[in-house]
Amino acid sequence: MIRLAHGDWTASIRPDIGAAITQLTWRGHDILRPAPETARGPLETGSFPLVPYANRIDRGAFRFDGRDVALPPTPGFEPHALHGVGWLRAWNVQRSGTDFVDLGLTAEPSPDWPWAWTAAHGLRLDAHGLEMTLAVTNADRLPMPAGLGLHPYFAIGPETALTAAAAWVWANGADQIPERLVPAARITDWSQGVVVASAPFVDNAYADWSGQARLAHADHTVRVTASVNASWLQIYAPNDTGFVCVEPVTHRPDAPNAPADEEAGLVVLTPGQTLSMSMRIDAAFDGDAS
C-alpha cells in the first residue's frame, strides 16, 4: 500500500488491486468511500482507473479495422465486457514521494484486449486536493481503439446534493446498453443540484457536460474538475448506499459499436500514440475560499 499526505489531505493507494484508491480524506472527512481492510478488488474501494476503454461494451463484441473482436464477459456483469483491463491488473510503482505516486502498467495482447498497450496513472496531493492523470499508449504494430475514464466513489450523507450540468443523457435498454440520447430531465437532471440519497436509481452517461461537478455536504463542498476531452460523465447513483459515482470518461458506453457518423469519443491510436486525461478533486468548508 502507498500512503500519501499533504497538508490536510491523506490518501492510500493499492497498486496491486487495479491502482485503486482505498482512502482519501480531508480534515477528517472521507472524500471517497473508504475501503475495508479486507478489500480484495477495486469494486470495494474508493476509485480506480478505466483503461483502455470505459464502461460497457455490448456482449464484448465489436468490429474494428476489418477484424471481429470478441472480449470475454466481465464476471458479475455478463454478458458484457466492462471498464477495460487496468482495474483487473496489478500496477507497478514507477516513482513515489510523500505526496505523489506514478504507476505504470504494460499489457501484451490478450483475450481481454487483443492489442499491446501501456498505461500511466499519476496521483498527486497538494494544498487543495488530489490531481489524477491517466494515459494509454498504443504499443502494438496496428492501430488500436482506446478510451479512458476514472471511477471515483464519492462518500455522501443523507443531505449531500450533487450538481453536474449536462443537457443530454443516454437512455439505456434493459441490458444497460445506451439506446438513445434524450434530454437530461427524462432520467435525472443534476444541473440545479439533487439530493443523491433521494434520487431515483441512475446508471447513465451524460453528454456534453460542463466538466465540473459539485457535491454539497452539510458543512463542506467537494468539487470535481475534468479535462476537456473527458466530455462524457457517467453517473452511478444506486439509491441510498452511502456513495455516488461521478465518472469523467472520454467516450460513451459501447462506443466501439456506435454508428460511424456518431462522435462517440472513441479514439484510434496509431502505434506509439498516446491518449491522456486528468481529473481534480478539491474540497473547502462552506464560505472558505481556501
C-alpha positions in Angstrom: 0.0 0.0 0.0 1.2 3.5 -0.8 0.3 6.3 1.7 0.4 9.9 0.7 -0.1 13.1 2.7 0.0 16.9 2.0 -1.4 19.4 4.4 -5.0 18.5 5.3 -5.1 15.7 2.8 -4.2 12.0 3.1 -4.6 9.1 0.5 -3.9 5.4 0.4 -3.4 3.6 -2.9 -3.3 -0.2 -3.7 -1.3 -0.7 -6.9 -1.9 -4.4 -6.5 -5.7 -4.2 -6.9 -6.1 -2.2 -10.1 -4.3 1.0 -8.9 -7.3 1.6 -6.6 -7.6 4.4 -4.1 -8.6 2.9 -0.8 -8.8 6.1 1.2 -8.9 9.8 0.6 -9.6 12.2 3.5 -9.6 16.0 4.0 -9.6 17.4 7.5 -11.1 14.2 8.9 -13.8 13.9 6.2 -13.9 10.8 3.9 -14.0 12.3 0.4 -14.1 9.0 -1.3 -15.8 5.8 0.1 -13.2 4.2 2.4 -12.3 0.6 1.5 -12.4 -2.1 4.2 -9.1 -3.5 5.2 -10.2 -6.8 3.8 -10.9 -5.3 0.3 -9.9 -7.8 -2.4 -10.9 -5.9 -5.5 -11.4 -2.4 -6.9 -15.2 -2.6 -6.6 -14.8 -2.4 -2.8 -12.6 0.7 -3.0 -12.8 4.5 -3.5 -11.7 4.9 -7.1 -9.9 3.1 -9.9 -8.8 3.9 -13.5 -10.6 2.7 -16.6 -8.2 1.8 -19.4 -8.0 1.0 -22.4 -11.8 1.6 -22.5 -14.5 2.7 -20.1 -17.9 1.3 -19.2 -19.7 -1.4 -21.1 -19.1 -3.0 -24.5 -22.3 -4.8 -25.6 -21.6 -8.5 -25.2 -17.9 -7.7 -25.5 -18.2 -7.8 -29.3 -17.3 -5.2 -31.9 -15.7 -4.8 -35.3 -12.6 -2.7 -35.8 -10.3 -2.2 -38.8 -11.7 -5.2 -40.6 -11.5 -7.6 -37.7 -14.1 -9.0 -35.4 -13.2 -8.6 -31.7 -14.8 -10.8 -29.0 -13.9 -9.9 -25.4 -14.8 -12.3 -22.6 -17.6 -11.1 -20.3 -16.6 -9.4 -17.1 -17.6 -11.7 -14.1 -20.6 -10.3 -12.4 -21.6 -8.1 -15.4 -22.4 -10.8 -18.0 -22.8 -10.8 -20.9 -20.9 -7.5 -21.3 -17.2 -6.5 -21.0 -16.8 -3.7 -18.5 -14.4 -1.0 -17.6 -11.4 -2.1 -19.6 -8.5 -4.1 -18.3 -6.4 -1.9 -16.0 -8.7 -2.3 -13.0 -8.2 -6.1 -13.1 -4.4 -5.9 -13.1 -1.6 -5.1 -10.6 0.3 -1.9 -11.5 3.9 -1.1 -10.9 5.2 1.8 -8.9 7.4 4.0 -11.2 8.1 6.9 -8.8 6.8 7.9 -5.5 7.2 10.6 -2.8 5.5 11.8 0.3 2.6 13.3 -1.7 2.7 11.6 -5.1 2.9 8.3 -6.9 3.3 7.4 -10.5 2.1 4.0 -11.5 2.6 2.1 -14.7 1.1 -1.0 -16.5 2.4 -2.9 -19.5 -0.1 -5.2 -21.3 0.5 -7.7 -24.1 -2.3 -8.8 -26.5 -4.7 -11.0 -24.6 -8.3 -12.1 -24.8 -9.3 -9.1 -22.7 -7.8 -6.7 -25.3 -6.1 -8.0 -28.4 -3.6 -5.2 -28.7 -0.3 -4.4 -26.8 -0.5 -1.2 -24.8 1.0 0.6 -21.8 -0.7 2.9 -19.2 0.4 5.5 -16.8 -1.6 6.7 -13.7 -0.4 9.6 -11.6 -1.8 10.7 -8.3 -0.7 13.9 -6.6 -1.8 15.6 -3.4 -1.4 19.4 -3.0 -2.8 22.0 -0.6 -6.2 22.0 -2.3 -6.8 18.4 -3.2 -5.9 15.4 -5.5 -4.8 15.6 -9.1 -5.1 12.4 -11.1 -3.8 11.8 -14.6 -4.3 8.8 -16.8 -2.8 7.9 -20.1 -2.7 4.9 -22.5 -0.2 4.4 -25.3 -0.6 2.0 -28.2 2.4 -0.4 -28.0 1.1 -2.6 -30.8 2.1 -2.7 -34.5 -1.5 -2.0 -35.6 -4.0 0.8 -34.9 -5.9 0.4 -31.6 -9.2 1.8 -30.4 -8.9 3.5 -27.0 -10.7 5.4 -24.3 -10.1 6.4 -20.7 -12.0 7.1 -17.5 -11.8 7.5 -13.8 -14.3 5.8 -11.4 -14.5 7.6 -8.1 -17.0 6.5 -5.4 -17.7 9.8 -3.5 -18.8 9.4 0.1 -22.2 11.0 0.7 -24.5 11.7 3.6 -28.3 11.8 3.7 -28.2 15.5 2.8 -25.5 15.5 0.1 -26.5 17.2 -3.2 -24.8 16.6 -6.5 -24.7 19.3 -9.1 -23.5 18.5 -12.6 -24.7 20.4 -15.7 -25.5 18.4 -18.8 -28.3 18.9 -21.2 -28.4 15.3 -22.6 -28.2 11.8 -21.3 -28.1 8.3 -22.9 -31.2 6.3 -22.0 -30.3 2.6 -21.6 -32.1 -0.5 -22.7 -32.9 -3.4 -20.3 -29.3 -4.6 -20.7 -27.8 -1.3 -19.6 -26.5 -0.5 -23.1 -27.3 3.0 -24.4 -30.2 3.2 -26.9 -30.9 6.8 -27.5 -29.9 10.3 -26.4 -32.7 12.2 -24.5 -33.0 15.4 -22.5 -31.4 15.0 -19.1 -34.8 15.6 -17.4 -36.0 12.3 -18.9 -33.7 10.5 -16.5 -32.4 12.9 -13.8 -31.3 16.4 -14.4 -28.5 17.2 -11.9 -27.9 20.8 -13.2 -29.6 22.5 -10.3 -28.5 20.1 -7.6 -30.2 16.9 -6.5 -30.0 15.2 -3.1 -28.4 11.9 -4.0 -30.0 9.8 -1.3 -33.5 10.6 -2.5 -32.7 10.5 -6.3 -34.0 7.6 -8.4 -31.6 4.9 -9.5 -29.2 6.2 -12.2 -26.5 4.5 -14.1 -26.3 6.6 -17.3 -23.8 8.6 -19.4 -24.4 12.3 -19.6 -23.2 14.0 -22.8 -21.5 17.4 -23.3 -21.3 18.1 -19.5 -19.7 21.2 -18.2 -16.5 19.5 -17.0 -17.3 20.5 -13.4 -19.4 18.8 -10.7 -20.1 19.7 -7.1 -21.0 17.7 -4.0 -22.5 19.9 -1.3 -22.3 18.3 2.1 -23.7 19.7 5.4 -20.6 21.8 6.1 -18.3 21.5 3.1 -18.2 21.2 -0.6 -16.3 18.8 -2.9 -15.5 19.9 -6.4 -14.7 17.7 -9.4 -13.0 19.1 -12.5 -12.1 17.0 -15.5 -10.0 17.7 -18.7 -11.9 18.9 -21.7 -11.6 15.6 -23.6 -13.5 13.7 -20.8 -16.7 15.1 -22.3 -19.0 12.3 -21.0 -19.9 11.9 -17.4 -21.1 8.5 -16.2 -23.2 8.9 -13.0 -24.0 5.8 -10.9 -26.4 6.6 -8.1 -27.7 3.3 -6.7 -30.1 5.0 -4.2 -29.2 5.1 -0.5 -25.8 3.3 -0.5 -23.6 6.0 1.1 -21.8 6.8 -2.2 -22.3 8.2 -5.7 -20.0 7.6 -8.6 -19.2 10.6 -10.7 -17.1 9.3 -13.5 -15.5 11.5 -16.2 -14.8 9.4 -19.3 -13.6 10.1 -22.8 -16.3 8.1 -24.6 -19.8 7.0 -24.1 -20.7 3.4 -23.2 -20.5 0.9 -26.0 -18.6 3.4 -28.1 -16.9 0.7 -30.3 -20.4 -0.2 -31.6 -21.5 3.4 -32.2 -22.6 4.3 -35.8 -19.7 5.6 -37.9 -21.2 9.1 -38.2 -21.6 9.5 -34.4 -19.0 11.3 -32.3 -18.9 8.7 -29.6 -15.5 9.6 -28.2 -13.5 6.5 -29.0 -10.0 7.4 -30.3 -8.0 5.4 -32.8 -4.3 5.4 -31.7 -1.6 4.7 -34.2 1.4 2.7 -33.0 3.2 4.8 -30.4 0.4 7.4 -30.0 -0.9 8.3 -26.5 -4.3 9.4 -25.2 -4.4 11.1 -21.8 -6.9 12.7 -19.4 -7.0 14.3 -16.0 -9.3 15.0 -13.1 -9.1 17.0 -9.9 -10.9 16.6 -6.6 -10.9 19.7 -4.3 -12.7 20.5 -1.0 -13.4 23.5 1.1 -15.6 24.4 4.0 -18.7 26.4 3.1 -17.7 30.1 2.9 -14.0 29.2 3.0 -12.2 30.1 -0.3 -9.1 28.3 0.9 
